[in-house]
């Protein structure tokens, strides 16, 4: 298998636990689990970089330190869902100070100042909560330039805040609808999913970002593992009915791990041919989406994780062996390993 020689940062996203309106994406996380999973990411998956994101500052620090100690390059990204701009900046100050302490000790760390803030933060797009703001995109699309100007004013404040407390490189993770002023940032950071709406223009659109004359890093890309997920890109996880207890899929889907694997490997090869500097697969694991042999209960089909959680019991305490690799994990390992 041809390796990705031009992609310098061969990475994966690692969720340290993100608070989505009271739902914590990773309830249980301890040092032993982090140490083992980071070791797998480095030695088995053959990544040289990991993007650690989440809401809790203590968890971010713990995961980043472990990854740095093990020799990985770290991108550190705070996610404070539905925060106000002021709270987001205050949170960023604390994360930037932690990143600076880690940088002085280990060097290999980049601060990612935020992710798709037009949706995840209040005050840019209309709507209460990130789900409503995401849905509003279709209605306000003609007016996006106005909202993007508002977003860029905030990002300039975020950039200044980050640079005040962190003496390393800074980036941002932009959604495809966000038109970012990249001046001042060290990388062009893109959450860049391929789906039905952009399949034909995906490569040409990617090439257009070289006009900023900065290294391009794909901070998110990935796919779920059911037939048709490759056409849904970043919205592939919308097949779960969370109003049910326990949650279940909205209808029966056909599980297909090859769809996820083919999608990820195809995009990694595109990034390599288009001289993308770095790429972070989304993502290592999503514990809130456990696997089940019952098709309607198999939430892992809606997961972007390249490993699957075995247990259907969401309250079961992970013992370090509670997941197993999916096909995408194996294929990424081969691709990254060939370039080792």
C-alpha positions in Angstrom: 0.0 0.0 0.0 1.3 3.4 -1.0 2.2 5.4 2.1 1.5 9.1 2.7 4.9 10.6 2.3 3.7 14.2 1.8 1.5 14.3 4.8 3.8 15.3 7.7 1.3 15.1 10.5 -0.3 11.7 10.5 -2.9 12.1 13.2 -6.1 11.0 14.9 -8.6 12.9 17.0 -8.9 11.9 20.7 -11.8 13.0 22.7 -10.9 13.6 26.4 -14.6 14.1 27.1 -16.8 16.9 25.7 -19.9 18.3 27.5 -22.7 18.5 25.0 -25.5 20.2 26.9 -25.1 18.0 30.0 -24.2 14.8 28.0 -20.5 14.0 28.5 -19.2 12.2 25.5 -16.8 10.2 27.6 -18.0 9.6 31.2 -15.0 7.6 32.4 -11.4 8.4 31.7 -8.4 7.6 33.9 -4.7 7.8 33.5 -4.2 4.1 32.8 -6.8 4.1 30.0 -5.2 7.2 28.4 -1.7 5.8 28.7 -2.8 2.5 27.0 -4.8 4.2 24.2 -2.1 6.7 23.4 0.4 3.9 23.2 -1.9 2.1 20.8 -2.2 5.3 18.7 1.5 5.6 18.5 2.8 2.1 18.3 -0.1 0.2 16.6 -1.9 2.8 14.5 1.5 4.4 13.7 0.3 8.0 14.2 3.0 10.7 14.9 0.4 13.3 16.0 -2.8 13.4 18.1 -5.4 16.1 18.4 -6.8 16.1 21.9 -10.0 17.9 22.4 -12.6 18.3 25.1 -14.2 20.5 27.7 -12.5 19.7 31.0 -9.2 21.4 31.4 -7.8 18.8 33.8 -8.5 16.0 31.3 -7.0 18.0 28.4 -3.8 18.5 30.4 -3.6 14.8 31.5 -4.1 13.5 27.9 -1.7 16.1 26.3 1.0 15.4 28.8 0.8 11.6 28.3 0.9 12.0 24.5 3.9 14.3 24.7 5.7 12.0 27.1 5.2 9.1 24.6 6.7 11.3 21.9 3.7 12.3 19.9 3.1 15.8 18.5 0.0 17.3 20.1 -2.6 19.6 18.9 -4.7 20.8 21.9 -8.2 22.0 21.3 -10.7 23.2 23.9 -14.4 22.6 23.2 -16.8 24.5 25.4 -20.1 23.7 23.8 -22.8 26.5 23.8 -20.5 28.9 25.7 -20.8 32.6 25.2 -17.9 34.4 23.5 -16.6 35.7 26.8 -16.7 32.3 28.5 -15.0 30.8 25.5 -12.1 33.3 25.7 -11.8 32.8 29.5 -11.6 29.1 28.9 -9.0 29.6 26.1 -6.8 31.5 28.5 -6.6 28.6 30.9 -5.9 26.1 28.1 -3.3 28.3 26.5 -1.5 28.6 29.8 -1.4 24.8 30.2 -0.3 24.5 26.6 2.6 26.9 27.2 3.8 25.0 30.3 3.8 21.8 28.2 5.5 23.5 25.3 8.4 24.7 27.5 8.9 21.1 28.6 8.2 19.1 25.4 8.1 21.7 22.5 5.9 19.6 20.2 2.5 21.2 20.8 0.1 23.4 18.8 -2.8 25.3 20.3 -6.1 24.9 18.3 -8.1 27.9 19.3 -11.5 26.4 18.6 -13.8 24.2 16.5 -16.7 25.4 14.3 -17.4 28.2 16.7 -20.2 29.6 14.5 -22.2 26.5 15.6 -20.7 25.4 18.9 -20.5 28.8 20.5 -23.5 31.1 21.0 -23.6 34.6 19.5 -22.7 34.1 15.9 -25.5 32.1 14.2 -29.2 32.3 15.3 -30.6 29.4 17.3 -30.6 28.1 20.8 -28.1 25.3 21.2 -25.6 23.9 18.6 -28.2 21.6 17.0 -30.6 24.5 16.2 -27.7 26.6 14.9 -26.6 23.8 12.6 -30.1 23.5 11.2 -30.3 27.3 10.7 -27.4 27.1 8.1 -29.7 26.1 5.3 -32.0 29.0 6.0 -29.4 31.8 6.4 -26.9 30.6 3.7 -27.3 33.8 1.6 -26.4 35.8 4.6 -23.3 33.8 5.6 -20.9 36.6 4.7 -22.4 38.7 7.5 -22.1 36.0 10.1 -18.6 35.1 8.9 -17.5 38.7 9.5 -18.9 38.4 13.1 -17.0 35.1 13.5 -13.7 36.5 12.2 -14.0 39.4 14.7 -14.3 36.9 17.5 -11.4 34.8 16.1 -9.1 37.8 16.1 -9.8 38.1 19.8 -9.3 34.4 20.3 -6.0 34.6 18.3 -4.7 37.5 20.4 -5.7 35.7 23.6 -3.9 32.6 22.6 -0.8 34.4 21.5 -0.7 36.4 24.8 -0.4 33.2 26.9 1.1 30.7 24.4 4.3 31.2 22.6 3.8 28.4 20.0 1.9 27.9 16.8 -1.9 28.5 16.7 -4.6 27.3 14.4 -8.4 26.9 14.3 -10.8 24.1 13.0 -13.1 25.7 10.4 -16.4 24.2 9.1 -16.8 24.2 5.3 -19.4 27.1 5.7 -16.9 29.3 7.6 -14.9 31.7 5.6 -11.9 32.4 7.8 -9.4 35.3 7.7 -6.3 33.1 8.2 -3.9 36.0 8.7 -2.1 35.6 12.0 -2.8 31.8 12.2 0.1 29.5 11.6 -2.0 26.8 9.8 -5.2 26.7 7.7 -7.2 24.2 9.8 -10.2 22.6 8.1 -12.9 20.2 9.2 -13.1 18.8 5.7 -15.6 16.0 5.1 -16.6 14.7 1.7 -20.3 14.1 1.1 -22.9 14.0 -1.6 -23.1 17.8 -1.9 -19.3 18.4 -2.5 -18.2 15.1 -3.9 -17.5 16.4 -7.4 -15.8 19.6 -6.2 -14.0 18.2 -3.2 -10.5 18.2 -4.6 -10.7 21.5 -6.4 -12.2 23.2 -3.3 -9.3 21.8 -1.3 -6.7 23.2 -3.7 -8.2 26.7 -3.3 -6.9 26.9 0.3 -3.3 26.9 -0.9 -3.9 30.6 -1.8 -3.3 31.5 1.8 0.3 30.2 1.5 0.1 28.4 4.8 0.4 24.7 5.7 -3.1 23.1 5.3 -4.1 20.7 8.1 -7.3 18.7 7.9 -8.3 18.8 11.6 -11.3 16.5 11.1 -12.4 14.1 8.4 -14.1 10.7 8.8 -17.0 8.5 8.1 -19.5 6.2 10.0 -19.7 2.5 9.2 -23.0 1.8 7.4 -24.0 1.7 3.8 -24.6 5.3 2.6 -22.5 6.9 5.3 -19.9 8.0 2.8 -22.5 10.3 1.2 -23.4 12.0 4.5 -19.9 13.0 5.6 -20.1 15.0 8.8 -23.8 14.3 9.4 -23.5 10.5 9.3 -24.2 10.3 13.0 -27.8 11.7 12.7 -29.3 8.2 12.4 -29.7 7.8 16.2 -32.9 8.4 18.0 -31.7 9.8 21.4 -35.3 10.2 22.7 -35.5 6.5 23.2 -34.3 4.7 26.4 -32.0 3.1 25.6 -31.2 5.0 22.4 -31.6 3.1 19.1 -31.2 3.8 15.4 -34.1 5.5 13.7 -34.5 2.6 11.3 -32.5 -0.5 10.2 -29.2 0.3 8.5 -26.7 -2.2 7.0 -23.5 -2.3 8.9 -20.5 -2.0 6.6 -17.0 -1.2 8.0 -15.5 -1.2 4.6 -17.4 2.0 3.8 -15.6 3.8 6.6 -12.2 2.3 5.8 -12.4 3.1 2.1 -13.6 6.6 2.8 -10.7 7.4 5.2 -8.0 5.8 3.1 -9.2 7.5 -0.1 -9.1 10.9 1.5 -5.7 10.3 3.1 -4.4 9.6 -0.4 -6.0 12.7 -1.8 -4.5 14.8 1.0 -1.1 13.3 0.2 -1.4 14.1 -3.6 -2.6 17.6 -2.8 0.3 18.4 -0.5 -1.7 18.7 2.6 0.6 19.1 5.6 -1.4 17.2 8.2 -4.5 15.2 8.7 -6.4 14.0 11.8 -8.9 11.2 11.3 -12.1 11.7 13.3 -11.8 9.8 15.6 -10.3 7.1 17.8 -13.3 6.1 19.9 -16.8 7.3 20.8 -17.8 5.4 23.9 -21.4 6.7 23.8 -22.0 4.7 20.6 -21.6 1.0 21.7 -21.7 -1.9 19.3 -24.6 -4.4 19.4 -25.4 -7.4 17.3 -28.9 -6.1 17.2 -29.0 -3.8 14.1 -31.4 -1.3 15.7 -29.3 -1.1 18.8 -25.9 -0.9 17.1 -25.1 2.7 17.8 -21.5 2.0 16.6 -22.8 2.3 13.1 -23.3 6.0 13.8 -19.9 6.4 15.3 -16.9 7.9 13.6 -14.6 5.9 15.9 -12.2 3.6 14.3 -12.5 1.3 17.2 -15.8 0.0 18.6 -17.0 -0.2 22.1 -18.1 -3.8 22.9 -20.5 -3.2 25.8 -24.1 -2.1 25.3 -24.1 -1.0 28.9 -23.3 2.7 28.8 -22.6 2.7 32.6 -20.1 -0.2 32.4 -16.7 0.8 33.7 -14.1 0.4 30.9 -11.3 -1.9 32.0 -8.8 -1.0 29.2 -10.0 -3.8 26.9 -13.5 -2.6 26.3 -13.0 -1.9 22.6 -11.7 -3.6 19.5 -10.4 -2.2 16.2 -12.6 -1.8 13.2 -11.5 -2.3 9.6 -10.6 1.4 9.2 -8.1 1.0 12.1 -6.3 -1.8 10.3 -6.2 0.0 7.0 -4.9 3.3 8.6 -2.3 1.3 10.5 -1.1 -0.3 7.2 -0.9 3.1 5.4 0.8 5.0 8.2 3.1 2.0 9.0 4.4 1.8 5.4 5.8 5.3 5.8 7.3 4.6 9.2 
